[in-house]
């Protein structure tokens, strides 16, 4: 059940879009709010809001969906920040 839930959340386009919007917002407001607290709050918010409001393709308890969501969101954020870092270094900024 854990693997199926992880695969379902990794291929969720809505989750990926929300994480990309989180990254975009973090970069726009970084000077005023910092970087890590908004990312942590956004990761938790997305991890909780999706299982509570949408039906999951895998039947799993809510705590397991939220825990897996935190892991998946953290993976997405880490990859997005890595890509942004590579892009900014290649531009020389």
N, C-alpha and C positions, 0 to 999 in steps of 0.2 A: 504494500500500500504506500509506503514512504517513497519508493522510486517512482511509482506512477504519479503521485502528487507532485514530486519534484519536476518530472518531465512536463506535466500539465502546466505548471506555473512558469517554467522556463520558456514555454512556447506561447504564453499568453501575450498577445500583442497589446492589449489594453494596459497591462502591467508595465510593459516596456515603454509605452508612450508616457505613462505617468512618471516613470523614473527619468526619462529624458527631459520632461518638463521640470522635474525637480532639479536636475543638474543645471538646466538653463536658468531657472530662477535663482539658484544658489550663486551662479556666476554674476548675475545682475545685481544681487543684493549683498555680495560678499563684504564690501566695505562697511556696511552698516550692521550686519548681523553675524559676521564671521562665516566659517565654512563648516565646521564639524557638527555643531548643535543643530542647524537647520537640516543637514543631511540625515542625522540620526532621527530627528523628529519626523522627517518625510518618509524615511524607510519604515518606521513604525506605523505611521499613518496609512501608508499604502498597504502594508502587510495586514492591517486590521480591517480597513475599509472594503477591500475587495471580497474577502470571504463572507463578511457580514451582509453585503448588499447584493452579491451575485451568486448564482448557483455554481457549485464546483463540479467539474466533470468526474471527479473522484470522490467517493463517499468516505469522508474522514472527519474526525472530531475537529471542532473549531480551533482548539489549542494547537493541533498538529498543522492545520492549514496556516495559522498565523506564524508559527515557528518556521515552517518551510518558506513562507512568504518573506520573513526577515532574512533568511539565508539567500533566497533568490534575489531579493532587492539589493542586498549587499554585494552579490556577485555582479549584478548589472551596474551598480554605482562604481564599483572598482574598475570594471572594464571601461566604462564611460570616462572616468577620471584619467585612466591610463591613456586612452585615445586622445583626450584633450591635452594631456601633458606632452605626448609625442607631437601633436600638431603645433603646440605653442613653441616647443623647442626647435622644430624644423623651420618655423617662421623667424626664430631668433628673438622672440619676445618673452 
